[in-house]
């Protein structure tokens, strides 16, 4: 996989160094073009060192040393083009189809998806001309956008125009390399649950599980990157999504998750229950912390409502309902039982007793079982890659 990074002339250019480094660590080949403005903020030597390839500038564009025109060669080489930071100047050129430097010529000479990460002062971003250029570019299916975000800007203002963080840009690159820019979920409403619920028996103690919500977050990102309108109902997610295109709803208990999922279910086209919801909760709750010497030796428990079973009862013909099953040992038999008993369209069963898999890990493996009898084995991979394989096959 090959990514061509075009760096524009803005202070956010320093963040792109982390993106380049992250891509190289992920085994992705990276080449970099710096505009004249970009070289005022970071040097060709910096990006050449990080990418392990020569850095390309406008000076290289005009040298009579290339076997083929440089912009043609780079455009054909790339599987994906990232432009970050995207300045108002480069945005205007792209919107009008202008090409007066190596970067803009390469964009026009390529056919791969282009990921744009705008960065500029809020007043600049809010200008009618800039927004018009952005809307014009957004109509072209080649272009995908990460941001801009809202936050503290280099001008000491707080507002729109901040470049998305590398932690948001890198997953988007992974997604686009997988989908080749296809928006197969465009306009679909996707509802996803994530994380592990907590059932308290006093203000400081609870019954819970090790789920971190990373798999649910990966599914939300993957669906959003494929064009879906995503709502993520999450419980105790340590790292809430940075992507402002994902609507997030925070809950703590299974009852809160039940209410949110039921309320939002009717509007969804696809529902994925990846949350690790408690099966039981304490029968009673103490409003004050129970002294250690008074802690019970046995805790009376009661069942909590089965969210996915209730959703299955309400499911309409146009809706898809997907479940998860975290298992140990034999992961297939109990998953098939759950698939059939709860009338799901598919279930993803994953082992939580294997190293580098399941709760808390950045990687996972699973078997996807469908109602029609199909079985898809998902080999160990990142949770974002697994999310895309799930969406490819449901």
C-alpha positions in Angstrom: 0.0 0.0 0.0 1.3 3.4 -1.0 0.3 6.8 0.3 1.4 10.2 -1.1 1.3 13.0 1.4 1.0 16.6 0.2 2.0 19.1 2.9 0.6 22.7 2.7 1.9 25.9 4.1 0.4 26.1 7.6 1.6 25.8 11.2 -0.3 22.5 11.4 2.4 21.0 9.1 4.3 19.8 12.1 1.5 17.3 12.9 2.0 15.6 9.6 5.3 14.3 10.8 3.5 12.1 13.2 1.2 10.9 10.4 4.2 10.0 8.2 5.8 8.2 11.1 2.6 6.3 11.9 2.2 5.2 8.3 5.7 3.9 8.1 5.3 2.0 11.3 2.2 0.4 9.9 4.1 -1.0 6.9 2.7 1.6 4.4 5.1 3.1 1.9 5.1 6.9 2.1 6.3 9.6 -0.3 5.9 13.3 0.5 5.4 16.5 -1.6 6.1 19.9 0.2 4.7 23.1 -1.2 6.9 26.2 -1.0 4.8 27.3 2.0 5.2 24.0 3.8 9.0 24.4 3.6 8.7 27.5 5.8 7.5 25.2 8.7 9.2 21.9 8.2 12.2 20.8 6.1 12.5 18.3 3.3 15.2 16.6 5.4 12.6 15.9 8.2 10.1 14.2 6.0 12.7 12.4 3.9 14.1 10.9 7.2 10.6 9.9 8.4 9.4 8.5 5.1 12.7 6.8 4.0 12.1 8.4 0.6 13.4 11.7 -1.0 11.1 14.6 -0.3 9.7 16.3 -3.4 9.4 20.0 -3.9 8.6 22.4 -6.8 12.3 22.6 -7.5 12.3 18.9 -8.3 9.3 19.4 -10.6 11.3 21.4 -13.1 14.5 19.4 -13.1 15.4 17.7 -16.4 16.4 14.5 -14.6 13.2 12.4 -14.6 12.6 9.6 -17.0 8.9 10.5 -16.9 7.1 13.7 -15.8 7.3 13.7 -12.0 3.7 14.5 -11.4 2.6 11.7 -13.6 4.9 9.2 -12.0 3.8 10.2 -8.4 0.1 10.3 -9.4 0.2 6.8 -10.8 2.3 5.5 -7.9 -0.2 6.5 -5.1 -3.0 4.4 -3.8 -4.1 7.3 -1.7 -3.3 11.0 -1.6 -3.4 12.9 1.7 -3.3 16.7 1.7 -2.6 18.1 5.2 -2.8 20.8 6.2 -5.1 21.8 3.3 -4.8 25.6 3.1 -7.4 28.0 1.7 -5.0 28.6 -1.2 -4.7 24.9 -2.2 -8.4 24.4 -1.6 -9.2 27.1 -4.1 -6.9 25.7 -6.7 -8.4 22.2 -6.3 -11.9 23.4 -6.5 -11.2 25.3 -9.8 -9.1 22.5 -11.3 -5.9 24.7 -11.3 -2.4 23.3 -11.3 0.5 25.6 -10.8 2.8 23.5 -8.6 3.9 19.9 -8.1 1.2 19.1 -5.6 -1.8 20.4 -7.6 -0.4 18.9 -10.9 -0.1 15.5 -9.2 -3.7 15.7 -7.9 -4.9 16.2 -11.4 -2.6 13.5 -12.8 -3.9 10.9 -10.3 -7.1 8.9 -10.0 -6.8 7.6 -6.4 -8.9 8.8 -3.5 -7.8 12.1 -1.9 -8.2 12.7 1.9 -8.3 16.4 2.8 -7.4 17.8 6.3 -8.2 21.5 6.2 -6.5 23.9 8.6 -6.9 27.6 8.8 -8.1 30.5 10.9 -11.8 30.5 11.8 -12.5 33.7 9.9 -10.8 32.2 6.8 -12.8 29.0 7.1 -16.0 30.9 7.4 -15.5 33.1 4.4 -18.2 32.6 1.7 -15.6 32.0 -1.0 -13.8 29.3 1.0 -17.1 27.5 2.0 -18.1 27.7 -1.7 -14.9 26.0 -2.8 -15.3 23.4 0.0 -18.8 22.6 -1.1 -17.8 22.4 -4.8 -14.9 20.0 -3.9 -17.2 17.9 -1.7 -19.4 17.1 -4.7 -16.5 15.2 -6.3 -16.5 11.5 -5.1 -12.7 11.4 -5.1 -12.4 13.7 -2.1 -12.9 12.7 1.5 -12.5 15.0 4.5 -11.1 14.7 8.0 -12.2 17.8 9.8 -11.7 20.6 10.3 -12.0 20.3 14.1 -13.0 22.9 16.7 -10.3 23.9 19.2 -7.6 26.3 20.1 -5.9 27.7 17.0 -2.4 29.1 16.5 -3.9 32.6 16.5 -5.1 32.0 20.0 -8.8 31.8 18.9 -11.0 28.9 19.8 -13.2 27.8 16.8 -13.5 25.8 13.6 -10.4 25.4 11.4 -8.1 23.3 13.6 -6.5 20.4 11.6 -7.7 16.9 12.7 -5.3 15.1 14.9 -3.1 12.2 13.6 -5.2 9.9 15.7 -8.2 10.7 13.5 -6.3 10.9 10.2 -4.5 7.6 10.5 -7.6 5.5 10.9 -9.2 7.3 8.0 -6.2 6.4 5.8 -6.6 2.8 6.8 -10.2 2.9 5.9 -9.7 4.4 2.5 -6.9 2.0 1.6 -9.4 -0.8 2.4 -12.4 0.6 0.6 -10.6 2.4 -2.2 -12.8 5.3 -1.4 -16.1 3.5 -1.9 -19.0 5.0 0.1 -21.2 1.9 0.2 -23.0 3.0 3.3 -23.7 6.5 2.1 -26.9 7.8 3.8 -27.4 4.7 5.9 -28.2 5.2 9.6 -26.0 2.9 11.7 -26.5 2.4 15.4 -23.7 0.8 17.4 -23.2 0.0 21.0 -19.8 -0.2 22.7 -18.0 -0.7 26.0 -18.8 -2.5 29.2 -21.7 -1.5 31.4 -21.3 -1.1 35.2 -23.9 -2.2 37.7 -23.3 -0.4 41.1 -24.3 -1.7 44.5 -23.0 1.4 46.2 -21.5 4.7 44.9 -18.0 3.3 44.6 -18.4 -0.5 43.9 -19.9 -2.2 40.8 -20.1 -5.4 38.8 -18.4 -4.9 35.5 -16.2 -6.5 32.8 -12.9 -5.7 31.0 -14.5 -4.3 27.8 -13.0 -1.1 26.6 -15.2 -0.3 23.6 -12.3 -0.4 21.1 -14.1 -2.8 18.8 -17.3 -0.7 18.8 -15.3 2.5 18.2 -13.6 0.8 15.3 -16.9 -0.2 13.8 -18.3 3.4 14.2 -15.2 4.8 12.5 -15.3 2.3 9.7 -19.0 2.9 9.0 -18.6 6.7 9.1 -15.7 6.5 6.7 -17.9 4.5 4.3 -20.5 7.3 4.4 -22.9 6.2 7.1 -24.7 8.4 9.6 -23.4 6.9 12.8 -24.6 7.0 16.4 -22.4 5.3 19.0 -24.0 4.5 22.3 -21.0 3.8 24.6 -20.5 2.8 28.1 -17.2 3.8 29.9 -15.3 4.3 26.7 -11.8 5.5 27.8 -11.1 7.3 24.5 -14.3 8.8 23.0 -14.1 9.2 19.2 -12.4 12.3 17.9 -14.3 12.2 14.6 -17.0 14.9 14.9 -19.1 13.1 12.3 -20.0 10.3 14.8 -22.8 11.2 17.2 -21.9 9.8 20.6 -24.2 9.0 23.6 -22.6 8.2 26.9 -24.2 5.7 29.3 -23.0 3.8 32.3 -25.5 1.1 33.3 -27.3 -1.6 31.3 -30.6 0.2 32.0 -29.3 3.4 30.5 -28.0 1.5 27.4 -31.3 -0.3 27.0 -33.2 3.0 27.0 -30.9 4.7 24.5 -30.8 1.7 22.1 -34.6 1.2 22.2 -35.2 5.0 21.7 -32.9 5.1 18.6 -33.6 1.7 17.1 -36.6 2.5 14.9 -34.6 5.1 12.9 -31.6 2.8 12.2 -31.0 0.7 9.1 -28.2 -1.3 10.6 -27.7 -2.0 14.3 -24.5 -3.6 15.7 -24.6 -4.6 19.4 -20.8 -4.9 20.2 -21.2 -3.7 23.8 -20.4 -6.1 26.6 -23.7 -5.6 28.5 -24.0 -7.0 32.0 -26.2 -10.1 32.4 -27.1 -9.4 36.1 -27.1 -6.5 38.5 -27.2 -6.2 42.3 -30.7 -6.6 43.7 -30.4 -3.5 45.9 -28.4 -0.3 45.9 -27.0 1.5 48.9 -26.9 5.3 48.5 -23.9 5.6 50.7 -20.6 3.7 50.6 -20.9 0.4 52.5 -18.2 0.1 55.2 -15.7 -2.7 54.5 -16.7 -4.5 57.6 -20.3 -4.6 56.5 -19.7 -5.9 53.0 -21.9 -9.0 52.3 -20.2 -12.3 51.8 -22.8 -13.1 49.1 -24.5 -10.6 46.7 -28.0 -11.1 45.7 -28.3 -10.6 41.9 -31.2 -10.1 39.5 -31.3 -10.3 35.7 -31.2 -7.2 33.5 -33.3 -6.7 30.4 -31.9 -8.4 27.3 -31.3 -5.5 24.9 -30.7 -7.4 21.7 -33.6 -9.8 22.4 -35.9 -6.8 22.7 -34.5 -5.2 19.6 -35.1 -8.4 17.7 -38.8 -8.3 18.6 -39.0 -4.8 17.2 -37.0 -5.4 14.1 -38.5 -4.4 10.7 -37.8 -6.2 7.4 -35.5 -3.4 6.1 -33.3 -3.5 9.3 -30.3 -5.6 10.0 -29.4 -6.6 13.5 -25.9 -7.9 14.3 -24.8 -9.3 17.6 -21.4 -10.1 19.2 -20.4 -13.0 21.4 -17.2 -12.9 23.5 -16.4 -16.5 24.2 -13.7 -18.8 25.6 -12.9 -22.4 24.4 -15.6 -23.4 21.9 -16.7 -20.1 20.4 -19.0 -21.5 17.7 -21.6 -23.5 19.5 -22.9 -20.8 21.9 -22.7 -18.2 19.1 -24.9 -20.3 16.8 -27.4 -20.8 19.7 -27.5 -17.0 20.2 -27.9 -16.3 16.5 -30.9 -18.6 16.2 -32.5 -18.0 19.5 -32.5 -14.2 19.2 -33.2 -14.2 15.4 -30.2 -12.2 14.4 -29.0 -11.5 10.9 -25.4 -12.3 11.8 -23.2 -12.7 14.9 -19.5 -12.1 15.4 -18.0 -14.5 17.9 -14.5 -13.7 19.1 -12.2 -15.5 21.5 -11.2 -13.5 24.6 -8.9 -16.2 26.0 -6.2 -15.9 23.3 -3.3 -13.5 23.5 -3.5 -10.2 21.6 -7.3 -10.6 21.1 -10.5 -9.5 22.7 -10.9 -7.1 25.6 -8.5 -4.1 25.7 -6.4 -5.3 22.7 -5.9 -3.2 19.6 -6.1 -6.4 17.6 -8.8 -9.0 17.3 -9.9 -12.2 15.5 -13.3 -13.7 15.0 -15.7 -15.8 13.1 -18.7 -14.2 11.4 -21.8 -16.4 11.3 -24.8 -15.5 9.2 -28.4 -16.6 9.4 -28.1 -18.2 5.9 -25.4 -20.5 7.1 -22.4 -18.6 5.7 -19.2 -18.6 7.8 -16.4 -16.0 7.4 -13.2 -16.5 9.4 -11.5 -13.2 10.3 -7.8 -13.8 10.9 -5.9 -11.7 13.5 -5.8 -8.1 12.4 -6.3 -4.6 13.8 -9.8 -3.9 15.1 -10.4 -1.3 12.4 -9.4 -3.8 9.7 -11.8 -6.3 11.4 -14.6 -3.7 11.4 -14.2 -3.3 7.7 -14.3 -7.1 7.1 -17.5 -7.3 9.1 -19.1 -4.5 7.1 -17.9 -6.1 3.8 -19.7 -9.3 4.7 -23.0 -8.4 6.5 
